[in-house]
């Protein structure tokens, strides 16, 4: 998916939300002349995005497109780090440098995402005193484990799950780069590390290759790596659920709610997708065979909250990224705004209003997880 | 399919063309003709002239001079007949385009819809030719090419993106370095410094990329006196011309862009009155319909990059101005 690279917005070290590709003109070079015409209706776009079923090869192609968003996200993240938006000494070991600059609004968007999600993670770690687990679903090349270790904030165990192909690549990077493998060894105790082509298991860090659409298989693999369902568990999904059908993501959410008596779920992805911006994003992505199968649930902040509450979670919140941006420590926001001059605010605001952070909790132990908020 | 990496010979040719532009721009000094002489054009109302049924001579085809018209005219004159005065007086239109931002295929579409530039089809491009879009090099060299071909009928005004700071962050510098060399970018930077900041049409319509001023009392003469061949300063009239935006309420406010100001209808009114102008045309802000009329018709925005950044879904537009009445005639188009 070479065309996917360098053009995407708001992607994390994990999955990218694939909406952003192709800043002006790239696709037009391939389309060749011709009539402006109008754009197809919004309803048709959304229906097309959610269309199923796909043939086996179609599914493969769709999955491959989703896997492609992993690199996009990491490249963008690495670029933002290189300009100075935040520190991440590990991302460079997972992904190449960007071929061209990313626009300031993209960099600011990633900054907001990384710091918004991080705020909630830190709050959870604090409430549980790190006596907890983190399960990062669709983690891609995320570097959170290493950064938490640097801050002495590791949970009892940190799990990452992604497609086997992605996990294999991550394992390869870890094995071949001492700055990545050393911290894992350091935090490991007891018998030797278990490591094969699609999984890695150590005392504090575990990598699992699995398909998130099959939760029983997922659970089995996690339990093989000593997942303790009785520990308070934080599950994170950044730009993951949107690539599954609403039914599939509902199943995953239900599985998480029913498996962990004390848990929190953080979801970062698109929102407010029924407008023109949403329509354009869906079409841009479809041209790259990337299907936002779950875009229906990204209709609004309400639909995002609802899908959490309907699937076993007790409390739910959802706010758009413009709001998140306003809640971040403003001294640091001023600092990053000084890194690159933003020539017009509309592009940034429009972008941010179409992404959200949602979080939900269930708390049989009354740890006060429901109080976690910005 | 555009060749994005022309062979070395082409590159060298373009390089030489750029050098020509630098020299040419060095001789160009900003704006309007002598505004104190009463324009004959102002006293004419060509639109309301009628051609009587009995007239059987050549007529302009949609106001355009064509080869057929010329052949007919020469034959008519051979027979010692007179061309109807409406055709004799007919002034051509000028097309004003706003930001194009490296959207080369959309620029091609403008030429397809509105005709290639020529002496009878003059154009003014109101800044922001580069950055953000992926084909800034193709856009700017095309525009420079037409400037060389029709120097008196093809005009380029400077936008806030014809500056080093913007080019460094928003893509043009990167694109030039990738397709050519750092030296080529330095040449573009130099040429951009000579682009004029404003243009006045028939002493009545002032065109600039951004807008009006942070202070009252600015005259056309003040604008002419600006020493523009530099990077714009952080404030002052040169900065305002490239960066300011209109606002609905009277007075001035701090700009949400963080540089220059926002100016209200009263500022526009008093500037126009002081300088005996009818209205201003500016660009700089994306508009869903490709254009916007504000300040009671006195501040027009035209923006020609449709679906800006593949994100906004906006239309683009351009303006036809006819010498006879100078009211803006808007034409919209969508992204290709």
Interface residues (C-beta under 8 A of the other chain):
Chain A: X20 X21 X22 X23 X24 X25 X26 X27 X28 X29 X31 X32 X33 X34 X35 X36 X37 X38 X39 X100 X101 X103 X104 X276 X277 X279 X280 X284 X340 X341 X343 X344 X345 X346 X347 X350 X351
Chain B: X1 X2 X101 X102 X103 X104 X105 X109 X132 X133 X134 X135 X160 X161 X165 X166 X169 X170 X171 X174 X175 X178 X256 X257 X258 X285 X286 X305 X306 X307 X308 X309 X310 X311 X312 X313 X333 X334 X335 X336
